[in-house]
Amino acid sequence: MSDPVPLLQQMIRFRGVNPPGNEAACVRHVAAVMADAGAEVRLLGCDPERPNLVARVRGAGQAPPLLLHAHADVVPTDGQHWTHPPFDGEIIDGHVWGRGAIDMLGPLAMMISALVRLHSEGTAPAGDIVLAVSPDEEAGSRTGAGYLVREHPGLFEGIAYGVGEDGGAVLSCLPTRVHPIVVAEKRACWMRYTARGRGGHASRQGWSGTSTSKLARLLGRLEEGRLPKHVTPALDLMLDTLAAAAEEPLAARLRDLRDPDGKAEVPYDLLPEADAVYLDSVLRNTVNATIIRTPEKINMLPSEFSVDLDGRILPGAWTVEDFRTELRAMIGPEGELELLLEGDAMPAPQFGGFFDTIAAVMREADPEGLPVPMVTPASTDARLFAGLGIACYGWVPMLLPAGSRYQDAMHAADERVPVEAVRFGADRFHDLLLRYR
Ligand SMILES: [Zn+2]
């Protein structure tokens, strides 16, 4: 009954695709499983067809309650070519295949399995365990975790720590197995850049100060520039941990990166490109041009254009104004910048205490592996629970070969997870719940 594998297969078959958001069947199924395991269950939502589950397993009252949070929605598979059907939840070649196997029905199955097993063993955890299962994470979380923290903050009172998904933190550059523990997430800072310039008939060439020349300058600076490097405490600890496990010359280059005033940059020459891009993105605030708008007239030089910029801000005390100042230094004074969206701020990460407990669980289960504190450039529901003062960690315990890039299957075709990895993860959540004090 506590085997997470059939549970994962069943959850994949519910097809909780978002949009439109067909999570209800999955959420209700989990509610029934948790009720059977002795939990108090509540289904809550602003839309009855898209409930959140908050299940509370009573503990011995010797520790504050602990949050486990997960999302039940999955992204669509339209236009993707799958080797095996994405919603059959079949086991083939030792893997559970299907949309959500990694993101994040697999990790949810691990959490549920650990709670069911504790119940069947008659063991009460030190504190209450609150399992929150939400819809809508893949489309903004408004009806999901956003609703829970807005309308029902009392259900999370007294919780100091939470565990959720790892946001796809990636690293495959070490000879050792890396176990990511995400300690902080970056947040969105979306802006619109607008500039005006000389318009006119497109049959003439050579005018100065046209808007297209300004557009070219902007894109050139965004493409070639980088916002300044910032070695936050989380990054420093991460680089230190990685450097200690890396071989030379990579180790030295990673150590060089830790110097906050140093000129050292990410060693693209020594790293797989995905690892280098990851490190580059968590060492600084970032910005990318994603949408370009001009009047659509082929024989007219546009007198105005706008470019939407996807900016991402480091966790900690960084503000939108800090980001704007850095961006201005890179792109110059031309044009206007308008803030479109500011993501929820994540506080600077906490180490020690609960982080050490998670790391100890991994070290005991895999003495050769390396638990690594990581920052993720993506954002998850952790940003919402963090707003309630809960220190959130992203953790998906799995035993995979060194260099495995399981996260590459997130949102992609042929998403799948090794059967043994799901069972290993369920055992680690069980360890964590027993160790939690
Ligand atoms: Zn996810």
Boltz pocket constraint, residues with backbone or C-beta under 6 A from the ligand:
constraints:
  - pocket:
      binder: B
      contacts: [[A, 71], [A, 103], [A, 104], [A, 137], [A, 165]]
      max_distance: 6.0
